[in-house]
């Protein structure tokens, strides 16, 4: 069964499976915090229902987008969402394992790679009985290190790779970036609220870049009153 959800005051429609994997605030953060140039050719690994390319295209950021999705049901949902929002001229989606993109997509043909990679090691925590959710959360069909390995093949020299990842695994994320020849360039630490610990990080790395890392001001999702902060509300606006 599908649900029809809306963003930007109903201007963007996103169909999702009611019981399967559903996009979360991580996708909103990744789409909103990532710097996208008007001329960028963008690839989204593990695109799910296609929500991140949909948001970027709606905001008129980037020139073209390719979504890569392994799971058949999510691949079909992404196609449905692209058509429903009239964005087929800017977004395409391909069904494949992102660990094998080097066999299917042109070498160094993209300027920006975005991804919400699985973040839990296979032998940690309970694996969700729902297959879609399990693959999205646990490293059953790819990891952050394999996202960077794919970026090494797909991105031109100087291209950027942006991810949202749990703050507690930041050391692994930085190591994975450097192992594949990426230099971490911009880091935003994301907090649920001003009184709590860091929950997520948004990291933008550059293929073949220098060593300087810019740490941006902290980002708070909720204020002390429990409502979205102004910064978070802006991510839901065009």
C-alpha positions as CSV (number, residue, x, y, z in Angstrom):
1,X,0.0,0.0,0.0
2,X,1.3,3.4,-0.9
3,X,0.9,6.8,0.8
4,X,1.1,10.1,-0.9
5,X,3.1,12.6,1.1
6,X,3.8,16.2,0.2
7,X,6.7,18.7,0.6
8,X,6.9,22.4,0.1
9,X,3.3,23.2,0.8
10,X,2.0,20.4,-1.5
11,X,4.1,21.4,-4.5
12,X,6.2,18.2,-4.4
13,X,4.4,14.8,-4.1
14,X,6.3,11.8,-2.8
15,X,4.7,8.3,-3.0
16,X,6.1,5.8,-0.4
17,X,5.3,2.4,0.8
18,X,3.3,2.5,4.0
19,X,5.1,-0.4,5.6
20,X,8.4,-0.3,3.8
21,X,11.4,2.1,3.9
22,X,10.3,5.7,4.2
23,X,12.6,8.7,3.9
24,X,13.5,10.4,7.1
25,X,14.8,13.8,8.2
26,X,18.2,12.6,7.2
27,X,17.2,13.0,3.5
28,X,15.9,16.6,4.2
29,X,19.2,17.5,5.9
30,X,21.3,16.0,3.1
31,X,19.4,17.8,0.4
32,X,19.4,21.1,2.3
33,X,22.9,21.2,3.6
34,X,24.7,20.0,0.5
35,X,26.2,22.7,-1.7
36,X,24.9,22.2,-5.3
37,X,26.1,24.3,-8.2
38,X,23.8,25.1,-11.1
39,X,26.0,23.2,-13.6
40,X,26.5,20.1,-11.4
41,X,25.8,16.6,-12.7
42,X,24.6,14.7,-9.6
43,X,24.4,11.0,-8.8
44,X,22.5,9.8,-5.7
45,X,23.5,6.3,-4.5
46,X,20.8,4.4,-2.8
47,X,18.1,6.9,-3.9
48,X,15.2,5.0,-2.4
49,X,12.0,6.7,-3.6
50,X,14.1,9.4,-5.2
51,X,13.3,12.1,-2.7
52,X,16.7,13.8,-2.7
53,X,17.0,14.3,-6.4
54,X,13.3,15.4,-6.4
55,X,14.1,18.1,-3.8
56,X,17.2,19.4,-5.5
57,X,15.4,19.5,-8.9
58,X,12.4,21.3,-7.3
59,X,14.7,23.9,-5.9
60,X,16.4,24.2,-9.3
61,X,19.8,23.2,-8.1
62,X,22.1,21.2,-10.4
63,X,21.8,20.4,-14.1
64,X,20.9,16.7,-14.1
65,X,20.5,13.8,-11.7
66,X,20.9,10.1,-11.8
67,X,19.5,8.0,-9.0
68,X,20.9,4.5,-8.3
69,X,18.7,2.0,-6.5
70,X,19.2,-1.7,-5.9
71,X,15.7,-2.7,-4.7
72,X,13.1,-3.2,-7.4
73,X,10.1,-1.8,-5.4
74,X,12.0,1.4,-4.5
75,X,13.3,1.7,-8.0
76,X,9.7,1.6,-9.4
77,X,8.6,4.1,-6.7
78,X,11.4,6.5,-7.7
79,X,10.3,6.3,-11.4
80,X,6.7,6.9,-10.3
81,X,7.7,10.0,-8.3
82,X,9.8,11.5,-11.0
83,X,6.9,11.1,-13.5
84,X,4.3,12.4,-11.0
85,X,6.3,15.6,-10.4
86,X,7.1,16.2,-14.1
87,X,10.8,15.9,-13.6
88,X,11.7,13.2,-16.1
89,X,13.6,15.6,-18.2
90,X,16.1,16.2,-15.4
91,X,16.1,13.0,-13.3
92,X,16.7,9.5,-14.4
93,X,16.9,6.4,-12.2
94,X,18.8,3.2,-12.8
95,X,18.5,-0.1,-11.0
96,X,21.8,-1.5,-9.9
97,X,24.1,-2.3,-6.9
98,X,26.0,0.9,-6.2
99,X,29.0,-1.2,-5.5
100,X,29.1,-2.0,-9.2
101,X,28.4,1.4,-10.7
102,X,31.9,1.5,-12.2
103,X,30.6,-1.3,-14.6
104,X,27.6,0.7,-15.7
105,X,28.1,4.5,-15.5
106,X,30.8,6.5,-17.3
107,X,34.1,7.0,-15.5
108,X,34.5,10.5,-13.9
109,X,31.3,11.7,-15.4
110,X,29.8,13.4,-12.3
111,X,30.5,16.6,-10.3
112,X,28.7,15.6,-7.1
113,X,27.8,12.4,-5.4
114,X,25.2,12.3,-2.6
115,X,24.2,9.4,-0.4
116,X,22.6,8.4,2.9
117,X,24.6,5.2,3.2
118,X,23.7,2.4,5.6
119,X,25.2,3.2,9.0
120,X,25.0,0.1,11.2
121,X,27.5,-2.8,11.1
122,X,25.9,-6.1,10.3
123,X,26.6,-7.7,13.7
124,X,25.4,-4.7,15.7
125,X,21.8,-4.0,16.8
126,X,18.6,-5.7,15.7
127,X,18.2,-6.1,12.0
128,X,14.7,-4.9,11.0
129,X,12.5,-7.7,9.7
130,X,11.4,-5.4,6.8
131,X,13.9,-6.0,4.0
132,X,13.7,-2.4,2.7
133,X,14.4,-0.9,6.1
134,X,17.1,-3.5,6.9
135,X,19.1,-2.7,3.8
136,X,18.8,1.1,4.4
137,X,20.1,0.8,8.0
138,X,22.5,-2.1,8.1
139,X,25.6,-2.6,5.9
140,X,23.9,-5.6,4.1
141,X,24.3,-4.2,0.6
142,X,26.9,-1.5,0.9
143,X,28.7,0.7,3.4
144,X,30.1,4.3,3.6
145,X,33.5,3.0,2.5
146,X,31.9,1.5,-0.6
147,X,30.1,4.8,-1.3
148,X,33.5,6.5,-1.4
149,X,35.0,3.8,-3.6
150,X,32.1,4.4,-6.0
151,X,32.8,8.1,-5.9
152,X,36.4,7.5,-6.7
153,X,35.3,6.0,-10.1
154,X,32.3,8.3,-10.8
155,X,33.6,11.7,-9.8
156,X,35.9,13.9,-11.8
157,X,39.0,15.2,-10.0
158,X,37.8,18.0,-7.8
159,X,34.3,16.5,-7.6
160,X,32.5,16.4,-4.2
161,X,30.9,13.7,-2.2
162,X,28.3,14.5,0.5
163,X,26.8,12.2,3.1
164,X,24.8,12.3,6.3
165,X,26.1,9.9,8.9
166,X,25.8,9.1,12.7
167,X,28.1,11.3,14.7
168,X,29.3,8.3,16.7
169,X,30.9,6.8,13.6
170,X,32.6,9.9,12.4
171,X,36.1,8.5,12.8
172,X,35.2,5.6,10.5
173,X,33.7,8.0,8.0
174,X,36.8,10.2,7.8
175,X,39.0,7.2,7.5
176,X,36.8,5.8,4.6
177,X,37.0,9.2,2.8
178,X,40.8,9.4,3.0
179,X,41.3,5.7,2.0
180,X,39.6,6.4,-1.3
181,X,41.5,9.6,-2.0
182,X,39.0,12.1,-0.7
183,X,39.8,15.1,1.5
184,X,37.1,16.0,4.0
185,X,36.4,19.7,3.3
186,X,33.3,20.8,5.2
187,X,31.8,19.3,8.3
188,X,28.5,20.3,10.0
189,X,27.6,18.6,13.3
190,X,23.9,18.1,13.7
191,X,22.1,18.2,17.1
192,X,18.5,17.3,17.9
193,X,18.4,20.2,20.3
194,X,20.8,22.6,22.0
195,X,21.0,20.5,25.2
196,X,21.6,17.1,23.8
197,X,24.6,15.3,22.2
198,X,25.5,15.4,18.6
199,X,23.4,13.0,16.5
200,X,24.6,13.3,12.9
201,X,27.3,14.8,10.8
202,X,27.0,16.2,7.3
203,X,30.4,15.8,5.6
204,X,31.4,17.1,2.2
205,X,34.6,15.7,0.8
206,X,36.6,16.5,-2.3
207,X,38.3,14.0,-4.7
208,X,41.9,15.0,-4.7
209,X,41.5,18.1,-2.6
210,X,43.8,19.7,0.0
211,X,43.9,18.9,3.7
212,X,42.1,22.0,5.0
213,X,38.8,21.1,6.8
214,X,36.2,23.8,7.5
215,X,34.0,23.0,10.5
216,X,30.8,25.0,10.1
217,X,28.5,26.2,13.0
218,X,26.4,23.5,14.7
219,X,23.0,22.8,13.2
220,X,20.0,22.3,15.6
221,X,16.9,20.5,14.4
222,X,14.7,21.6,17.3
223,X,14.9,24.6,19.6
224,X,14.4,24.6,23.3
225,X,10.6,24.9,22.8
226,X,10.6,21.6,20.9
227,X,9.7,23.2,17.6
228,X,11.8,23.2,14.5
229,X,14.5,25.9,14.4
230,X,14.4,28.6,11.8
231,X,17.4,26.8,10.1
232,X,15.4,23.6,9.9
233,X,12.3,25.2,8.6
234,X,14.3,26.8,5.8
235,X,15.1,23.3,4.5
236,X,11.4,22.7,4.0
237,X,11.1,25.9,1.9
238,X,12.0,26.4,-1.7
